[in-house]
Amino acid sequence: MENHNILIEVKKKAEEWLNSPIDEASKTAIRDMLANNETELIESFYRDLEFGTGGLRGIMGVGTNRMNIYTLGMATQGLCNYLLDQFSDRKEISVAVAHDCRNNSPLFAEITAQICIANGIKAYLFDGLRPTPELSFAIRQLGCQSGVVITASHNPKEYNGYKAYWEDGAQIINPHDVNIINEVKKIKSIGDVKFDGDKEKIITLGEEMDKLYLDEVVRQSINPELIAANPDIKIVYTPIHGTGVELVPRALKLMGFTSIYNVPEQDVVDGNFPTVISPNPEESAALDMALKKADEVGADLVMASDPDADRVGIAIRDDQGKLMLVNGHQTASLLSYYLLSQWSERGKLTGKEYIVKTIVTTELIADMARHYKVPYWDVLTGFKFIADIIRKNEDKMTFIGGGEESYGFMIGDFVRDKDAVASCAILAELAAWARSRGKSMYDIIMEMYLKFSCYQESLINVVRKGKSGAEEIQQMMADFRAYPPE
């Protein structure tokens, strides 16, 4: 009976879409589902793709529960309505838009910018794919009131997404997230969306912004003299077909490194991610080709960024000279240790500096902060909460860095989201620092454990797909709340 009622409801929603101003290809796909694919019809229309606290994310396709120009358009119209209300006293409101390497990302980004233009909002759009952290930087640099990046981060190729940012360059948080969600919910039909913005009015961003961003990345260097003494550290880097392909190697070269090796097959920008099952640097298989290259050239450090270049996975040589993967907790700890120890050695710690981690991230970082007498914050999961601490401490304290077990780290406050470009640059500098002390990065991990404390962490990923998967996840969470582990 329940499935019968669902089918009636989804057919009604599908018919509404057929009678709305959508393109013929989408109408043809809907008619095909109605005639031949009941399962896909239910999956595509059983709910609306929700604009959550970070934006949209879903499988690309036709329907209310799919990522497409119409669900994206309704989200953008809701965002525009909120911006027009919040900044009604301003003569000009502006939004910066970027996109990653995924299929349809350039199209989705251009339509987002066009809808902004149609609503009287100034729109900046990058001339090609760019790392998510550069979008955060651009919002701040240009004085925009908001920003949007089209990306589904490390999700499989079928997915795309839409992340919304506020004027400080951070992802939206309360009250703006809830208020924008409410505005999006007010958009009842595709006809409510202003799709007719003039493309010619979109302002293009390109190399000039890249240079400004890279200048800030290089400015995070603490020991440039150590790089100058050890420029030939062998580094293998792969963007896994994503947005880091240009800027990460450029950043490493600007830092002074001379032996940077790529993985040619993975330098090809491709939203199908043909060389990996999943473009997620948390998964060892995503680094297989880079590890093979590292053994070929005798590299000391392997780095792989996800498609939107905000997270980085690394591998280093162990005490037997074999390559070993470093997990997110260890990477965040390495960066925290390097930053804290070097700020301390250089006499830069005055009591007004701080670091931030999230509650799911190793307590080793908290132990380090206590050792160096540096205040630290433990916040909820997500870099938007790290950025919120920076916002609250603006002009009062200095942010050193912050990270999370999900392979993301933020160095300095020039961006307000995790940044694989800056992380790669400073991880390479850390390798030079280790070598200058006659050590390897593995030795530095052991040094941390001996100096502070030793922790072991593990991660289990549970994936449940589709309508039944969503229901199973909801039930699991309900059970956890009702019967928490003892």
C-alpha positions, 0 to 999 in steps of 0.5 A: 500500500505504501509503495502504491501511494508513493508511486501515485505521488511521484507520478503526480510530481513527474507530470508537474515537471512535464508541464513546466518550462523544462527542456525537451531532453528532460521531458523525454527522460521523464516520459521514458521513466513513466513508461518503462522504469518505475524504480528509477521514477521513484528514486528520481521523484520520491522527494525533493533534493534538499538544500541542507546546511551546506547546500545541495548534493545528489546524483545527476539526472532528471527529477526533483531528487536529482542534481540538474539545472532546475533543482540547482536553479531553485536553490540559487533563486532561494539564495538570491532572494535571501541575499536581496533581503539581507543586503537590501541597504547595499547599492551592489550585491555580488557573488563569486562562482567556481566549479570543479572537474565533474561532468556538468560542473561548468554548465551548472556554474554558468547557470548559477551566475546567470540566475544571479545576474537575472536577479540584479546581483553582480556575478563573478565566474572563474574561466575554468575549474578551480580549487574550492579554497580559491573560491573562499579566497576570492569571496574575501578578496572581491568583497562579495556577499556570498559565493557558490562552488559546484562540486561533490568533493570526493563522491563518485562520478554520478554525483555533483553538488552546490556549496554556498558560502557567506561574505567571510569566505566560510560555508554558511552557518546558523542563522543564514543556513536555516534562513536560506533553506526556508527561502529555497522551500518557498520556491514552489515551481521551476517557473519561479526561477529567473534563468534569463540572466545576460551571460555578457554581464558575468565578470570573468576571474582568471590568472590575476586571482590565481596569482593573488591566491598563490602569493598567500599560499607561499606566504604561509611558509615558515622556513624558506631557507630549509627549502632552499637547502633541500629543494630536491626532495622528490615529491609525487603529486596527483590531482586525481583528475581534479582541480589541483592539476595546475595550482598545486604544482605551481605552489610547490615550485613557487615554494622552491621545490624542484623535483616534482613528479606527476602521474600523467594519466591522472593529470587529465581533467575528467569527471568520469575519474577513469583511473580510480573507483572513487576519487577519494584520497582517504581510500588507498586505491585512489593513490595506487598510481601515485605510489607506483610512480613514487617507487619508480622515482624514489620519492620521499613524499606522495600527495593526492588531492580530491577533485575540488582540491580541499583535502589531501591524502599522503604517503611517506617512507617508513623506517624500512624505506617502504611507502606507507599511507598516513591517515587524516588524524596523522596528517592533521597532527603532523601539520599542527606539530610543525606549525606549533613547534616552529612558531614556538622556536621563532618566539612567535607565541605570545598567548594570543595564538590558537588552533582549532580541531573538530570533535572527531579528530585526534586528541593528540592535537589537544595534547600538543596545544597544551604542551605549547600553552596555546589555546585550542577549540574543539568544535563540531564536525565541519570546517564551517565551525572552524571558520566560525571560531576565526570569525569570533576571534577576528582582530583579537587572536591569531589563528595558526591552523586547524584540521579534521580527520577527513584529510582537510586542514586550514593554514592561516586565515586567508581562506576560511575552508580546508585547503589542499593547495596550502596543505601540500605546500606546507607538508612539503616544507615539513619534509624539508624540515625533517631532512634538515634534522637528519630525519624522515617524516616517519621519524617526525610521527614517532617523535610526536608520539614520544613527545606528547602521546600515542593515539591509534584511530580507525575509520569505517565508511558505511554507504547506503544508496537510494531511497531504501538506503536513506531510510536505513540511515535514518533508522540507524541514527534513530537507534543510536539516539535511543540506545547510545553505546555504553 
